[in-house]
Every structure is written in structure tokens, then in C-alpha cells.
Amino acid sequence: MTRSWSGSRWASVANRPEQPIDPATGKWQCRWIAWVGGGAITVEGPFFDTKDSVMAITGGTGHYSNVRGTMQLHALSATEFRFTYSIKP
């Protein structure tokens, strides 16, 4: 199953840079939690300020318990991104 959401469709998204890989060039290691209808999805992986990246779905809660897959983060601009989740139950 693949789902794509923009930031405005999320109930809430928490993003916390875990480790700066190279902040001067916009490279970070991040962990994200997205609260969506019926639970939450967690992802972890590289984040780039101005380019695309792919993160691992590491789990979830509620309807998303034990999910796996990937989240593609597409940089639309320096401040806007498209999140595309490819979920494996």
C-alpha cells in the first residue's frame, strides 16, 4: 500500500533531528512520528534540507502496529516537502 500526504493533511507530525551529520550542508539523521487516523507511524533515516531522501518505517501504533516499509521525502522547496509512505503490513 502506498499513501501520499502533504503536511497540511497530517493531524500532527513530530520531527526531531537526532544527530547532525553535516548541518552546514543540510544533512541530518532524523526520527519522525506521524499521528494519522487510527494510530501513529514512526520513521527514521537521513534528512536533507533541500533534496529528496528515503527513510525506513520502523513501526507504529494502533492500525499501524508492526508496519514496515519506506517513506520517501520529496523536497518541493526549502520549507515544503511531500511525504510518500509505502507501507507493508
Buried (B, 14 or more C-beta within 10 A) or exposed (E): EEBEBEEEEEEEBEEEEEEEBEEEEBBBBBBBBBBBEEBBBBBBBBBBEEEEBEBEBBBBBEEBEEBEBBBBBEBEEEEEBBBBBBBEE
